[in-house]
Amino acid sequence: MTSSQSEMRSEMRSEMRLKVVLPTKIMLETGALKVIAEAENGMFCLLPRHLDFVATLIPSLLSFVSPQGQEEFLAIDQGILIKHGDRVTVATQHAVKGGDLGILRQTVEQQFRLIDERETTARSVLAKLEVSTIRRFIELGEYL
């Protein structure tokens, strides 16, 4: 075995520490041999000995290969990925973990639909509050 083959094998065995952080909790903290994500300018792959890196993520699938060699998937909302040394940290508002892509897709659709409904309700309440405030300013102006 040549020294370059030996280096490649030791690089393949080294692992990174992947951490996925949501606003209220740490969703995932595990070892990873490889991390694949999508930024605004396209998909990219991170390996343990790659240079430090920062990227703005778009809503997409993030995949990683566990130390056991299994590929795992996370559906993420937009976020930030930071690779520093052997640590990869992803900060996002929403994420869903799943092994089977079909089930993950259904779960994402359900959870993100619920989030959309909540945001729509909040926007509606805010719009009503703004209209009420404007009306009161107009009424106040009529009395002055």
C-alpha positions in Angstrom: 0.0 0.0 0.0 1.4 3.4 -1.0 1.5 6.3 1.5 -1.2 8.2 -0.5 -3.6 5.2 -0.2 -2.8 5.0 3.5 -3.6 8.7 3.9 -6.9 8.3 2.0 -7.9 5.4 4.2 -7.1 7.3 7.4 -9.0 10.4 6.1 -12.0 8.2 5.3 -12.0 6.8 8.9 -11.7 10.2 10.6 -15.0 11.8 11.4 -16.5 15.2 12.0 -18.9 16.1 14.7 -22.3 17.2 13.3 -24.6 19.3 15.4 -28.0 20.6 14.2 -29.3 23.4 16.4 -32.9 24.7 16.4 -34.1 27.8 18.3 -35.3 25.8 21.3 -33.1 22.7 21.3 -30.2 20.7 19.9 -31.9 18.4 17.5 -28.9 16.2 16.6 -25.3 15.7 17.7 -23.5 12.8 16.1 -20.4 11.7 14.2 -20.3 12.1 10.4 -17.9 10.9 7.8 -19.4 13.2 5.1 -22.0 16.0 5.1 -23.9 17.1 1.9 -25.9 20.3 2.0 -27.3 22.9 -0.4 -26.5 26.6 -0.4 -27.8 29.4 -2.5 -25.1 28.7 -5.1 -25.6 24.9 -5.2 -24.9 21.7 -3.4 -21.6 20.9 -1.7 -19.9 18.1 0.2 -17.8 18.4 3.4 -15.2 15.8 4.4 -13.2 15.8 7.6 -10.0 17.4 6.3 -11.7 20.1 4.2 -10.9 23.7 5.0 -13.1 25.7 7.4 -16.3 26.8 5.6 -19.4 28.9 6.1 -22.6 28.8 4.0 -26.1 30.1 4.0 -28.4 27.1 3.5 -31.7 27.1 1.6 -34.7 24.9 2.4 -33.5 21.5 1.2 -32.3 18.1 2.3 -29.1 17.8 4.3 -27.6 14.3 4.2 -24.7 12.8 6.2 -22.9 9.5 6.4 -22.8 8.1 9.9 -19.6 6.5 11.3 -21.3 3.1 10.6 -21.6 4.1 6.9 -25.3 4.7 6.8 -26.6 7.7 4.9 -29.2 9.7 6.9 -31.3 12.7 5.9 -32.6 15.9 7.4 -35.1 18.2 5.8 -34.1 21.7 6.9 -35.5 25.2 6.5 -33.1 27.9 5.6 -30.1 28.3 7.9 -26.4 28.6 8.4 -23.7 25.9 8.2 -20.3 26.4 9.8 -17.4 24.0 9.5 -14.6 24.7 11.9 -12.0 22.0 12.2 -13.8 18.7 12.7 -17.0 20.4 13.9 -19.9 21.1 11.6 -22.8 23.1 13.1 -26.1 23.8 11.3 -28.4 26.4 12.8 -31.9 26.4 11.4 -35.5 27.4 12.4 -37.0 24.0 11.5 -35.6 20.5 10.7 -37.1 17.0 10.4 -35.0 13.8 10.5 -35.9 10.8 8.5 -34.4 7.7 7.1 -36.8 7.0 4.3 -37.2 9.9 1.8 -40.9 9.2 1.1 -41.8 9.3 4.8 -39.5 12.3 5.3 -41.3 14.2 2.5 -44.7 13.5 4.0 -43.5 14.6 7.5 -42.0 17.8 6.1 -45.2 18.6 4.2 -47.3 18.1 7.3 -45.0 20.0 9.7 -44.3 22.9 7.3 -48.0 23.2 6.4 -48.7 23.6 10.1 -46.0 26.3 10.3 -47.5 28.0 7.3 -51.0 28.0 8.8 -49.6 29.5 12.0 -47.7 32.2 10.1 -50.9 33.0 8.1 -52.9 33.3 11.3 -50.3 35.5 12.9 -50.1 37.8 9.8 -53.9 38.1 9.7 -54.0 39.1 13.4 -51.2 41.6 12.8 -53.0 43.1 9.8 -56.2 43.6 11.8 -54.2 45.2 14.6 -52.5 47.6 12.1 -55.9 48.5 10.5 -57.4 49.1 14.0 -54.4 51.3 15.0 -54.7 53.4 11.8 -58.4 53.8 12.3 -57.9 55.2 15.8 -55.2 57.6 14.5 -57.7 58.9 11.9 -60.4 59.2 14.5 -58.0 61.0 16.8 -57.1 63.4 13.9 -60.8 64.2 13.4 -61.1 65.4 17.0 -58.1 67.7 17.0 
